[in-house]
Every structure is written in structure tokens, then in C-alpha cells.
Amino acid sequence: KQEVTQIPAALSVPEGENLVLNCSFTDSAIYNLQWFRQDPGKGLTSLLLIQSSQREQTSGRLNASLDKSSGRSTLYIAASQPGDSATYLCAVTSAGYSTLTFGKGTMLLVSP
Amino acid sequence: GAGVSQTPSNKVTEKGKYVELRCDPISGHTALYWYRQSLGQGPEFLIYFQGTGAADDSGLPNDRFFAVRPEGSVSTLKIQRTERGDSAVYLCASSPQGRGATEAFFGQGTRLTVV
């Protein structure tokens, strides 16, 4: 059974810092990995989707990497801003399945 | 519509009552998913539809939970004899196709509170 772990559970940084969020998964046979953002009381907003054949994806100040063989992904946020404060969720689609397995998320607080 | 729409956004019900939660996916998306998120946890899979049929319902916790998608678009999640442990945010997502190849888009969720 696929399990997804996110470290750290919470992170607090001052504005302007670069930061890395970590995600690991136990079964490397995946179709893809997706990073989401969730604001309090809201649904999930997709940030980046990395297919299993890809190594990284970039969108603005966000860069996500994937090392499928070691079961790891990182989300790099450059020059963090208070508006980046949210919970960041990592999810994988395992090979042979069509559904997402989520981690518990990293709660990020960026202070002005 | 532009995105996945879920109604109601909040639902408070008494223990033992029946509730229905509605999801309107992005137009043209054939795959539709229901997830449940408890406080401080990541979403957990409940059921997946490809078209009108339930392709995978292995995440439904018990037979009090049931979902339909009769015309391959709107879906309704139905919970009978609600219990306090059913309190959670119920999230719906859709994608252009199944088999994990494409991006999933989520709605804002329905927060269910059973008192």
C-alpha cells in the first residue's frame, strides 16, 4: 500500500527566504506526483504536476523535483512571501490506479 | 462552469439523518473522484467514477456511504444514518481522463458537521 510522508509538518520563515518542502513515498511505481496548495477552509489548488518520466517542473517561484527511484520529491519556493502561507500537500498516483494518495501536508507560515 | 463546483459549502446535520452532497465537475471531464479530509490530515480516497460507472469504490468506509453519477456529469455522495465520525470536509475532483495520466482539479469542498 502506497504511503506518502511530508516533512516538516509545519514551517515558519521570514519573508524573502528560500525554502524546501519534502515529500517521500514508499512505492516508486507511480504515474505522476502532484503538489497542491490548500488555504484554511478551502479546497485544493494544483501547483505542479510531474509525470513519472520527468525530473522537475517549474512555475514562477516554484520548482518541484522528482527522484522516482528513491521515492522523493521536493518543492522549492524562492523568495517566499506572506501570501505563500498555506498548507502544501503532496500526492502520488500509483501505477495501476487512477486515484491520489496524499501526505498530511506541510503548514507554511511566512511572516512579514 | 470554470471549475469544480460543490454544494452545499457547509452542512450541519443531526446524528442519524440522511445527507446528500453534490459535485458538478469541469465540463467534459470524464473522471470524477470523491475524497474525505479530516482535520489535520490529507484527503483520503472514497470513490472514483469513469463516466457513469464507479470504477473503484474501495475507499467507501461502509455501506452507509453511496455515490452516483447517472449521466456522467454531476455526482451525488449520499450518507445514510450519519454518525459524528462522518464529520469532515468532503472534496470532489475531476480530470479529463482516468488512469492517472492527467491533472486532477478540486472543488472547494463541503464541510459536513454531524451533531
Interface residues (C-beta under 8 A of the other chain):
Chain A: V4 Y31 N32 Q34 F36 G41 K42 G43 L44 T45 S46 L49 Q51 L89 A91 T93 S94 A95 Y97 S98 T99 L100 T101 F102 G103 K104 G105
Chain B: V4 Q6 A31 Y33 Y35 G40 Q41 G42 P43 E44 F45 Y48 Q50 A55 D56 G59 L91 A93 G98 R99 G100 A101 E103 A104 F105 F106 G107 Q108 G109 R111
